Amino acid sequence: MAKKAANSAFMRKLKLSPELQAVCGKGPMPRTEITKKIWVYIKKHDLQDPDNMRNIKPDDALAKVFGSKRTISMFKMPGHINKHVE
């Protein structure tokens, strides 16, 4: 049985904006790696709301990616990240 190929569009390396590079490091990198690095950053800087761990309280660097310092649901993160990759 042949091994299933990875979704090449999903694993394609993307260019990161300077704002996103401040959080994730130098690109290009696949979307999966971007997501991992953002979560590492969130946990390292203790940015999850302790009362509702699905909510993220952005610091200055993450606010530049999310467009605001207001609390954001983790489910809204991909839409904001998409604005910072090509």
N, CA, C and O atoms as a GROMACS GRO file, in nm:
protein
  344
    1MET      N    1   0.085  -0.118   0.000
    1MET     CA    2   0.000   0.000   0.000
    1MET      C    3   0.089   0.125   0.000
    1MET      O    4   0.183   0.134   0.080
    2ALA      N    5   0.062   0.217  -0.086
    2ALA     CA    6   0.143   0.339  -0.099
    2ALA      C    7   0.117   0.432   0.020
    2ALA      O    8   0.006   0.440   0.072
    3LYS      N    9   0.222   0.501   0.060
    3LYS     CA   10   0.213   0.597   0.170
    3LYS      C   11   0.140   0.722   0.121
    3LYS      O   12   0.170   0.772   0.012
    4LYS      N   13   0.047   0.773   0.199
    4LYS     CA   14  -0.029   0.891   0.158
    4LYS      C   15   0.061   1.015   0.165
    4LYS      O   16   0.128   1.038   0.266
    5ALA      N   17   0.062   1.093   0.059
    5ALA     CA   18   0.145   1.214   0.053
    5ALA      C   19   0.086   1.322   0.142
    5ALA      O   20  -0.036   1.334   0.154
    6ALA      N   21   0.172   1.400   0.203
    6ALA     CA   22   0.127   1.513   0.285
    6ALA      C   23   0.065   1.618   0.194
    6ALA      O   24   0.103   1.630   0.078
    7ASN      N   25  -0.029   1.693   0.246
    7ASN     CA   26  -0.093   1.800   0.171
    7ASN      C   27   0.011   1.908   0.146
    7ASN      O   28   0.048   1.983   0.237
    8SER      N   29   0.059   1.917   0.021
    8SER     CA   30   0.169   2.008  -0.009
    8SER      C   31   0.130   2.154   0.013
    8SER      O   32   0.215   2.234   0.051
    9ALA      N   33   0.004   2.190  -0.010
    9ALA     CA   34  -0.040   2.328   0.013
    9ALA      C   35  -0.035   2.360   0.163
    9ALA      O   36   0.000   2.471   0.202
   10PHE      N   37  -0.068   2.263   0.245
   10PHE     CA   38  -0.069   2.282   0.390
   10PHE      C   39   0.073   2.292   0.445
   10PHE      O   40   0.097   2.363   0.543
   11MET      N   41   0.166   2.222   0.383
   11MET     CA   42   0.304   2.219   0.432
   11MET      C   43   0.394   2.318   0.358
   11MET      O   44   0.514   2.324   0.385
   12ARG      N   45   0.338   2.396   0.265
   12ARG     CA   46   0.416   2.493   0.190
   12ARG      C   47   0.472   2.599   0.285
   12ARG      O   48   0.402   2.648   0.373
   13LYS      N   49   0.598   2.633   0.264
   13LYS     CA   50   0.662   2.734   0.349
   13LYS      C   51   0.613   2.872   0.308
   13LYS      O   52   0.614   2.908   0.190
   14LEU      N   53   0.570   2.949   0.408
   14LEU     CA   54   0.513   3.081   0.386
   14LEU      C   55   0.607   3.189   0.437
   14LEU      O   56   0.681   3.169   0.533
   15LYS      N   57   0.603   3.305   0.370
   15LYS     CA   58   0.680   3.421   0.417
   15LYS      C   59   0.603   3.485   0.532
   15LYS      O   60   0.481   3.498   0.525
   16LEU      N   61   0.674   3.526   0.635
   16LEU     CA   62   0.613   3.587   0.753
   16LEU      C   63   0.635   3.738   0.752
   16LEU      O   64   0.740   3.786   0.709
   17SER      N   65   0.535   3.811   0.800
   17SER     CA   66   0.550   3.955   0.815
   17SER      C   67   0.649   3.982   0.928
   17SER      O   68   0.675   3.894   1.010
   18PRO      N   69   0.705   4.103   0.932
   18PRO     CA   70   0.797   4.137   1.043
   18PRO      C   71   0.730   4.122   1.181
   18PRO      O   72   0.796   4.082   1.277
   19GLU      N   73   0.601   4.153   1.189
   19GLU     CA   74   0.529   4.141   1.317
   19GLU      C   75   0.520   3.994   1.361
   19GLU      O   76   0.538   3.962   1.478
   20LEU      N   77   0.492   3.907   1.265
   20LEU     CA   78   0.483   3.764   1.297
   20LEU      C   79   0.621   3.706   1.326
   20LEU      O   80   0.634   3.617   1.411
   21GLN      N   81   0.724   3.754   1.257
   21GLN     CA   82   0.860   3.707   1.284
   21GLN      C   83   0.904   3.743   1.425
   21GLN      O   84   0.983   3.671   1.485
   22ALA      N   85   0.854   3.854   1.479
   22ALA     CA   86   0.889   3.894   1.616
   22ALA      C   87   0.838   3.791   1.717
   22ALA      O   88   0.895   3.778   1.826
   23VAL      N   89   0.733   3.718   1.681
   23VAL     CA   90   0.675   3.617   1.770
   23VAL      C   91   0.730   3.478   1.738
   23VAL      O   92   0.763   3.401   1.829
   24CYS      N   93   0.740   3.445   1.609
   24CYS     CA   94   0.773   3.308   1.566
   24CYS      C   95   0.919   3.286   1.529
   24CYS      O   96   0.965   3.173   1.527
   25GLY      N   97   0.990   3.392   1.501
   25GLY     CA   98   1.126   3.377   1.451
   25GLY      C   99   1.128   3.391   1.299
   25GLY      O  100   1.024   3.410   1.236
   26LYS      N  101   1.247   3.380   1.243
   26LYS     CA  102   1.264   3.399   1.098
   26LYS      C  103   1.190   3.291   1.019
   26LYS      O  104   1.190   3.174   1.056
   27GLY      N  105   1.128   3.333   0.910
   27GLY     CA  106   1.063   3.240   0.818
   27GLY      C  107   1.154   3.216   0.701
   27GLY      O  108   1.270   3.256   0.706
   28PRO      N  109   1.107   3.155   0.598
   28PRO     CA  110   0.972   3.102   0.582
   28PRO      C  111   0.953   2.970   0.658
   28PRO      O  112   1.049   2.899   0.688
   29MET      N  113   0.825   2.940   0.688
   29MET     CA  114   0.792   2.815   0.757
   29MET      C  115   0.649   2.775   0.725
   29MET      O  116   0.567   2.860   0.691
   30PRO      N  117   0.619   2.646   0.736
   30PRO     CA  118   0.482   2.601   0.709
   30PRO      C  119   0.385   2.649   0.818
   30PRO      O  120   0.425   2.679   0.931
   31ARG      N  121   0.260   2.654   0.781
   31ARG     CA  122   0.154   2.699   0.873
   31ARG      C  123   0.154   2.620   1.004
   31ARG      O  124   0.129   2.676   1.111
   32THR      N  125   0.182   2.490   0.996
   32THR     CA  126   0.184   2.407   1.118
   32THR      C  127   0.290   2.455   1.215
   32THR      O  128   0.268   2.460   1.336
   33GLU      N  129   0.406   2.490   1.161
   33GLU     CA  130   0.517   2.538   1.246
   33GLU      C  131   0.485   2.675   1.305
   33GLU      O  132   0.519   2.703   1.420
   34ILE      N  133   0.420   2.761   1.227
   34ILE     CA  134   0.379   2.893   1.276
   34ILE      C  135   0.288   2.876   1.396
   34ILE      O  136   0.306   2.941   1.499
   35THR      N  137   0.188   2.790   1.382
   35THR     CA  138   0.092   2.766   1.491
   35THR      C  139   0.163   2.714   1.616
   35THR      O  140   0.136   2.760   1.726
   36LYS      N  141   0.254   2.618   1.598
   36LYS     CA  142   0.329   2.564   1.713
   36LYS      C  143   0.407   2.673   1.784
   36LYS      O  144   0.405   2.683   1.907
   37LYS      N  145   0.475   2.756   1.706
   37LYS     CA  146   0.559   2.860   1.766
   37LYS      C  147   0.476   2.967   1.836
   37LYS      O  148   0.518   3.021   1.938
   38ILE      N  149   0.360   2.998   1.783
   38ILE     CA  150   0.273   3.094   1.851
   38ILE      C  151   0.228   3.038   1.985
   38ILE      O  152   0.225   3.110   2.084
   39TRP      N  153   0.194   2.909   1.989
   39TRP     CA  154   0.152   2.849   2.116
   39TRP      C  155   0.267   2.843   2.216
   39TRP      O  156   0.247   2.863   2.336
   40VAL      N  157   0.387   2.816   2.168
   40VAL     CA  158   0.504   2.818   2.256
   40VAL      C  159   0.519   2.958   2.316
   40VAL      O  160   0.542   2.973   2.436
   41TYR      N  161   0.505   3.060   2.232
   41TYR     CA  162   0.516   3.200   2.276
   41TYR      C  163   0.407   3.232   2.380
   41TYR      O  164   0.436   3.292   2.483
   42ILE      N  165   0.284   3.193   2.351
   42ILE     CA  166   0.171   3.219   2.443
   42ILE      C  167   0.197   3.156   2.578
   42ILE      O  168   0.179   3.220   2.682
   43LYS      N  169   0.240   3.031   2.579
   43LYS     CA  170   0.264   2.961   2.706
   43LYS      C  171   0.386   3.017   2.780
   43LYS      O  172   0.384   3.031   2.902
   44LYS      N  173   0.492   3.050   2.705
   44LYS     CA  174   0.613   3.104   2.766
   44LYS      C  175   0.585   3.237   2.837
   44LYS      O  176   0.640   3.263   2.944
   45HIS      N  177   0.499   3.320   2.776
   45HIS     CA  178   0.470   3.452   2.831
   45HIS      C  179   0.341   3.455   2.913
   45HIS      O  180   0.292   3.562   2.950
   46ASP      N  181   0.285   3.336   2.942
   46ASP     CA  182   0.166   3.323   3.027
   46ASP      C  183   0.052   3.415   2.979
   46ASP      O  184   0.002   3.497   3.055
   47LEU      N  185   0.014   3.399   2.852
   47LEU     CA  186  -0.086   3.488   2.792
   47LEU      C  187  -0.226   3.426   2.783
   47LEU      O  188  -0.318   3.489   2.730
   48GLN      N  189  -0.243   3.304   2.836
   48GLN     CA  190  -0.377   3.246   2.838
   48GLN      C  191  -0.453   3.299   2.958
   48GLN      O  192  -0.397   3.318   3.066
   49ASP      N  193  -0.583   3.322   2.939
   49ASP     CA  194  -0.670   3.366   3.047
   49ASP      C  195  -0.686   3.249   3.143
   49ASP      O  196  -0.733   3.143   3.103
   50PRO      N  197  -0.648   3.265   3.270
   50PRO     CA  198  -0.656   3.152   3.363
   50PRO      C  199  -0.800   3.104   3.388
   50PRO      O  200  -0.820   2.988   3.423
   51ASP      N  201  -0.899   3.192   3.369
   51ASP     CA  202  -1.039   3.153   3.390
   51ASP      C  203  -1.098   3.081   3.270
   51ASP      O  204  -1.191   3.002   3.284
   52ASN      N  205  -1.044   3.109   3.151
   52ASN     CA  206  -1.090   3.043   3.029
   52ASN      C  207  -0.968   3.027   2.938
   52ASN      O  208  -0.930   3.119   2.866
   53MET      N  209  -0.908   2.910   2.942
   53MET     CA  210  -0.781   2.886   2.873
   53MET      C  211  -0.792   2.898   2.721
   53MET      O  212  -0.690   2.898   2.652
   54ARG      N  213  -0.914   2.907   2.668
   54ARG     CA  214  -0.932   2.924   2.524
   54ARG      C  215  -0.910   3.069   2.482
   54ARG      O  216  -0.899   3.098   2.362
   55ASN      N  217  -0.904   3.159   2.577
   55ASN     CA  218  -0.884   3.300   2.547
   55ASN      C  219  -0.738   3.340   2.566
   55ASN      O  220  -0.672   3.298   2.661
   56ILE      N  221  -0.690   3.424   2.474
   56ILE     CA  222  -0.552   3.470   2.475
   56ILE      C  223  -0.552   3.620   2.505
   56ILE      O  224  -0.628   3.696   2.446
   57LYS      N  225  -0.466   3.661   2.598
   57LYS     CA  226  -0.449   3.803   2.632
   57LYS      C  227  -0.318   3.850   2.569
   57LYS      O  228  -0.212   3.829   2.626
   58PRO      N  229  -0.326   3.913   2.451
   58PRO     CA  230  -0.204   3.948   2.379
   58PRO      C  231  -0.116   4.050   2.452
   58PRO      O  232  -0.165   4.144   2.512
   59ASP      N  233   0.016   4.028   2.446
   59ASP     CA  234   0.111   4.130   2.490
   59ASP      C  235   0.136   4.222   2.372
   59ASP      O  236   0.069   4.210   2.270
   60ASP      N  237   0.232   4.313   2.383
   60ASP     CA  238   0.256   4.410   2.276
   60ASP      C  239   0.291   4.344   2.142
   60ASP      O  240   0.239   4.384   2.038
   61ALA      N  241   0.379   4.244   2.145
   61ALA     CA  242   0.422   4.178   2.021
   61ALA      C  243   0.307   4.102   1.956
   61ALA      O  244   0.288   4.110   1.835
   62LEU      N  245   0.230   4.028   2.035
   62LEU     CA  246   0.119   3.951   1.981
   62LEU      C  247   0.004   4.042   1.937
   62LEU      O  248  -0.069   4.008   1.844
   63ALA      N  249  -0.012   4.156   2.003
   63ALA     CA  250  -0.117   4.251   1.965
   63ALA      C  251  -0.093   4.304   1.824
   63ALA      O  252  -0.188   4.336   1.753
   64LYS      N  253   0.032   4.314   1.782
   64LYS     CA  254   0.063   4.359   1.646
   64LYS      C  255   0.018   4.255   1.543
   64LYS      O  256  -0.017   4.291   1.431
   65VAL      N  257   0.020   4.129   1.580
   65VAL     CA  258  -0.027   4.022   1.491
   65VAL      C  259  -0.180   4.017   1.492
   65VAL      O  260  -0.243   4.004   1.387
   66PHE      N  261  -0.240   4.026   1.611
   66PHE     CA  262  -0.385   4.013   1.624
   66PHE      C  263  -0.460   4.143   1.595
   66PHE      O  264  -0.582   4.141   1.578
   67GLY      N  265  -0.388   4.255   1.589
   67GLY     CA  266  -0.451   4.382   1.558
   67GLY      C  267  -0.512   4.454   1.677
   67GLY      O  268  -0.574   4.558   1.661
   68SER      N  269  -0.494   4.399   1.798
   68SER     CA  270  -0.553   4.460   1.916
   68SER      C  271  -0.495   4.396   2.042
   68SER      O  272  -0.446   4.283   2.038
   69LYS      N  273  -0.500   4.468   2.152
   69LYS     CA  274  -0.459   4.412   2.281
   69LYS      C  275  -0.577   4.347   2.352
   69LYS      O  276  -0.563   4.296   2.463
   70ARG      N  277  -0.694   4.351   2.289
   70ARG     CA  278  -0.812   4.290   2.351
   70ARG      C  279  -0.800   4.138   2.350
   70ARG      O  280  -0.738   4.080   2.260
   71THR      N  281  -0.859   4.073   2.448
   71THR     CA  282  -0.859   3.928   2.458
   71THR      C  283  -0.923   3.868   2.332
   71THR      O  284  -1.022   3.919   2.281
   72ILE      N  285  -0.863   3.759   2.285
   72ILE     CA  286  -0.910   3.694   2.162
   72ILE      C  287  -0.925   3.545   2.187
   72ILE      O  288  -0.846   3.484   2.259
   73SER      N  289  -1.027   3.486   2.126
   73SER     CA  290  -1.046   3.342   2.133
   73SER      C  291  -0.940   3.272   2.048
   73SER      O  292  -0.903   3.322   1.942
   74MET      N  293  -0.893   3.159   2.094
   74MET     CA  294  -0.793   3.084   2.017
   74MET      C  295  -0.849   3.042   1.882
   74MET      O  296  -0.772   3.018   1.788
   75PHE      N  297  -0.980   3.034   1.869
   75PHE     CA  298  -1.042   2.995   1.743
   75PHE      C  299  -1.037   3.107   1.639
   75PHE      O  300  -1.057   3.081   1.520
   76LYS      N  301  -1.012   3.230   1.682
   76LYS     CA  302  -1.002   3.344   1.590
   76LYS      C  303  -0.858   3.369   1.545
   76LYS      O  304  -0.834   3.447   1.453
   77MET      N  305  -0.762   3.302   1.608
   77MET     CA  306  -0.620   3.325   1.576
   77MET      C  307  -0.586   3.300   1.430
   77MET      O  308  -0.517   3.383   1.371
   78PRO      N  309  -0.630   3.190   1.366
   78PRO     CA  310  -0.591   3.166   1.227
   78PRO      C  311  -0.627   3.280   1.132
   78PRO      O  312  -0.550   3.310   1.041
   79GLY      N  313  -0.741   3.343   1.151
   79GLY     CA  314  -0.781   3.453   1.066
   79GLY      C  315  -0.685   3.571   1.076
   79GLY      O  316  -0.655   3.636   0.976
   80HIS      N  317  -0.637   3.598   1.197
   80HIS     CA  318  -0.542   3.707   1.216
   80HIS      C  319  -0.403   3.670   1.164
   80HIS      O  320  -0.333   3.755   1.109
   81ILE      N  321  -0.364   3.545   1.180
   81ILE     CA  322  -0.234   3.499   1.132
   81ILE      C  323  -0.229   3.504   0.979
   81ILE      O  324  -0.126   3.538   0.921
   82ASN      N  325  -0.340   3.471   0.914
   82ASN     CA  326  -0.345   3.470   0.768
   82ASN      C  327  -0.308   3.606   0.708
   82ASN      O  328  -0.257   3.612   0.597
   83LYS      N  329  -0.334   3.712   0.780
   83LYS     CA  330  -0.303   3.847   0.732
   83LYS      C  331  -0.153   3.873   0.734
   83LYS      O  332  -0.107   3.972   0.677
   84HIS      N  333  -0.075   3.786   0.799
   84HIS     CA  334   0.068   3.808   0.817
   84HIS      C  335   0.155   3.707   0.744
   84HIS      O  336   0.276   3.699   0.767
   85VAL      N  337   0.094   3.628   0.654
   85VAL     CA  338   0.171   3.529   0.576
   85VAL      C  339   0.140   3.545   0.427
   85VAL      O  340   0.032   3.590   0.389
   86GLU      N  341   0.237   3.506   0.344
   86GLU     CA  342   0.212   3.500   0.200
   86GLU      C  343   0.277   3.378   0.141
   86GLU      O  344   0.268   3.355   0.021
   0.00000   0.00000   0.00000
